[in-house]
Amino acid sequence: MKTKITEMFGIEHPIIQGGMHFVGFAEMAAAVSNAGGLGIITGLTQRTPEALANEIKRCREMTNKPFGVNLTFLPAVTPPDYPGYIDAIVKGGIKVVETAGNNPQKWLPALKDAGIKVIHKCTSVRHSLKAESIGCDAVSVDGFECGGHPGEDDVPNFILLPRAAEELRIPFVASGGMADGRSLVAALSLGADGMNMGTRFMATKEAPIHDNVKKALVAASELDTRLVMRPLRNTERVLKNAAVDRLLQKEKELGPKLEFKDIIAEVGGVYPRIMKDGDMDAGAWSCGMVAGLIHDVPTVQELIGRIMREAETIIEQRLGGFMKK
């Protein structure tokens, strides 16, 4: 399949594995890239720029296909060493960076000077247009269904994607609710040039996370996610568990008095305990509504191959069959 995204990133299939905290290690990125998609290493999961440089090197030993790095720009009392991370990305020969969080404009010149293509994650048309105006090469348009941070507009992809297609001149991929060939064909028909998957890639054999997480994803339905931190305007979609129940109870009891410090036990530094140790009630962890479409734990190669076969069948047979001869 040939789209603007496959052409831009030099990949076989228009499927991107988004950055995921404590999931996007070299093993994950290499598996996706080897299967013809675009694998992504999560930059800030690596504690230092030196650690990221080593992770890029590890990934190079596992694949000779293109892969990228996610760099999320977040407000912090002590900001990460962003210049150091960018230096590691440039010196590591990375040609695609997925940016997320705050406006990446400050960091674009260093990336562009190195010939790096930048795809920015956006949860609205206005943010997508801003990304286009500052020089991003593509955007990932994240609908309300997505795991992690869906923004505050609550617009699902059936509306958001065609709106993005009406306004944007640069290519974009659909993110949120993407799981299979049906997702890909739907995204393409609504104007996207590919899709970004996070939660679905967690339920694969190569995902370097605890089996308890994978089992939880297979067991979950589309009704099992919750939105947390809405009162703080930092909304995150997570899988329901005991910690999330506690968090939501605190939000209800404290109302407008809620502060981040009140919920730090449920959201602060919990990812290693969940993703590495398999403690499923340790805290809140990002998960999309797409969990309802996850029924197995295939290899990445099996998953991507299945997606592309299904997409081809839908386009050529199901949709083609509706046309009068």
N, C-alpha and C positions, 0 to 999 in steps of 0.2 A: 504494500500500500504506500502510495507516494502522496505526501501532503507538505505544506509549507514547513511544518515542524520537523518531519523526517529529513527534509532537505537542509534546513537550518542547522540541525544538530548532527547530521551525518549518521542517522540511525535507520534501521530496517523497518521498525514498526512505530506508529505514533502513540507510544505508551511511555510515560515517565513515572518513575518511582520518586515520590516527593520526599523531602527531608523529614525524618522522624527521630525524635530524641531517644537515644539509647536503642535504636533499631537500625539506623542508617550507618552501619559499619561497612568495612570493605567487602565482607562476605555478601551482604545484601546487594550492594551496588554492583559488584562484579557479576552476580547471578543474573540480575536484570539486564545488564549490558550484554552479557554473553548470549542471552535469549533474544536479542535484537531490539530491546528497549533502551531507555536512558536511565542508568542507575545513578543514584545520588548519595554521596557521603554527607552525613550531618556534621557540619563543621564544629558547632559549639558543644557537641557531645564529647569532642576531644578537648581536654582541659587546657591545653596550651597550643600555640602555633606549631611548636616542635612535634607535638603528638599528632597534629593534623598532617604535617609533612610525612610522618612515618605511616599514617593510615593511607594516604595517597600512594605512597610507595608500595604498601602491601597490596592495594587494589590493582596497581599496575602489574604485579606479579600474578594476579588471578585472571586478568583480562587484557586483551589488546584492542578492545572496542572503546568507543567514547564513553566517558562517565563524567559526572559533574560533582559539585560541592554545594550544599545548602549553607547559606550564611544568614542568620536571623539577627536583625538589628533591634535590640531591646533597650528601653530605658533602665539604667541600673546605677546604684550608688557608686559601685566600682565597675565601670564598663569593661567588657572583655578587650583584649589587645587586638582590636580590629585591624590596625595596620599590619600586625604580625601575621594574622590569619590570612590576609590578602596576599602578603608576601609569600606565604607558604603555598597558596593556591597558584600564584603566578609562576613561582619557581618549580612547582610540581607539574607544570605543563597542562593544567586544567583549561579547557576551552569553553565550558558551560558552567555558569553559577546561577543557582536558584536563590534569589534574595527574598526575604520575608520580614514581617514586622514593620518597623518604621521606614520612612522614605530613605531609599539607598543613594540618593543623589550625590551626597558627599563622597561616596566611595566609587562611583561609576568611572571617573577619569582613569583611575589606576587599573581598573578591570578592562576598560575599553582600549587603553594604550597597549595592553598585553594581548589584544585580539580576542578577548573573552566575550562570548554571547551571554547576555543577562536576561533571565526570565523571572519576573517579580510576581509574588503571590498577592492577589487582590480579592477583596470580598465585595466589591461594588464596581459599578461602571465608572463612577467619578474617580475612584482610586486607579482604575485601569487606564483611564485617559491621562491621569497625572503621570503614571509610569511611562506611558507612551511619550508624553511631552518632554520628559527628562532624558530620554534616550534608551530606555529599555528595549530590547529586541523582540520580546514576547511577554505575555502575561499568563499566569495560571489563574483562571477565574473560579473562585471558591464559592459554591452555593451554600445555602443554609444547612444542607444535609451533611456537610463535611465534618470530619473529626477535627479536634483542635479548635482553633479560633475562627468562627464563622462571621465575625463582625457583629454589628448591632442593627443591621437593616432587615434581617430575617427574610431575604428574598431567595426562594429556591431556584434551582438551575433551569427549570422549564421556562422561567421568565428571565433570569439573569443572563443566560447564554445568548438568546436571540437579541437581547438589549445590547450586549457587548458586541455582537456581530453588526448591529446597526451603527455603532459609534466608532469602533476601533479600526485603525488601518493596519496595525501590526497583528501578526497571528496570535492566537491564544489557545490554551488547552482547557478542558473542563475538569474541575476537581470537585469532589463531593458526590457520593452516590455511585462512583464508578467501580464496576466489579467484573464485567464480562463483555461479550461481543455485543449484546444489546445496548449496554452503556456506551460503547464506542460508536456504534452506528447512530444512536440518538444524539450524542455529542456532535458528531460530524454533521448531522442533518440540521442541528440548531446553530451551526456556524463555526464551531470549533475546528481546529486542525489536529486534534488528538486529545488524549485524556491523561490525567495525573491520578495515580492510585497510591493511597497510603495504607489504610486499614486492610485492604484486600491482600497487599503484599506481606503484611505481618503474618497471615495465615498461610505461609509456605514453608516447605521443609528447610530451605536455606536461611530463612529469617533467624538471625542470631539472638533469639529471645527464648525464654522459658516455655516449655510445652504447656504449662498452665494457662499462659496468655492465649496460645493458639486454641486450646480447648474452650476457653471462655468465648472466643470469637465465633467458633462453630456453634456453640450452644446458644448464643444470643440471638434475639429477634430484632426486628426494626424498631421495636417498642422499648428496648432496653438501654437507650442512651438518655442522658440528662444534660441540661444546660446549667453550668455553675458559674459563679462570679458575675452574674448579670448585674447585681447592684453596684459592682465596681467598674462596670462598663469594660470588662475584660472577659467577655463571655467565652466559655470553652465547652465544647461538646465532649462528654466523657461516658465511659461505660458505668452503669449503675453498680454500686457495691456498698459495703458497710460504711466506708469512709465518705463516699458521696452522700449517703443518707445523713451522716453526721454534719457534713458541710451544709447541705440544704436546710437542715434544722437550725443551724446557727444563723444562716441567712434570714430565715423566717423569724427567728426570735429577736435578732438585732436590728432587722429592717434597715433604715437609712443610717443607723449608727455603725454598721458593719465596716471594719477596716481589714486590710490584708493580713495584719498580724493575728486577727481572730481565727483565720483559717490556714495559717502556715503549716500546722500539723498535718493537714490533709493534702496540701499541694507542694510543700517545700521539700525538694530533694528526695522525692519518693520513687522516681523512675528506676534507679538501680535495684531497689528492693522488689519492684514489680517485674521488670523486664529480665533481670539477671537471676533473682532469687525465687521468682514465682509467687510472691506473697500478694495474692489478688485483692486483699483488703487493706493494703498498706497506704493507699491514697487514691486520688483521682488521676486517671490516665486517659489520654485522648483516644476517642473511638468514634467512627462515623456511623450513621444510620445504616450504612451499607452492610453492617454486620448481619442484617437480616437476609442478605444474599450470599453469605459465606457458609458453605455446607461441607467443605473438605479442606485438606491441607496438602495440596499438590506440590511438586517441584515448581520453581519459577518457570522453567522451560515448558512444562506441561501446561501451566496456567496461561502463559502468553500464547502458546501454540493453539490452545483451545479458544482463547479470545479471538484470535485472528481467523480461525476456521469458522467460528460462529458468525463473526461479522461478515465474512464473505458469503456465507449461506443466506444470511438475512438480506443482504444487498441484492444478490443475484437471483435468489429464488423467491423468498417471501415478498419483498418489495417489488421485484420485477414481475411477480405473478399478479400483482394488482393492476398492471397496465394493460389496457385493451390493445390487442394486436390490430 
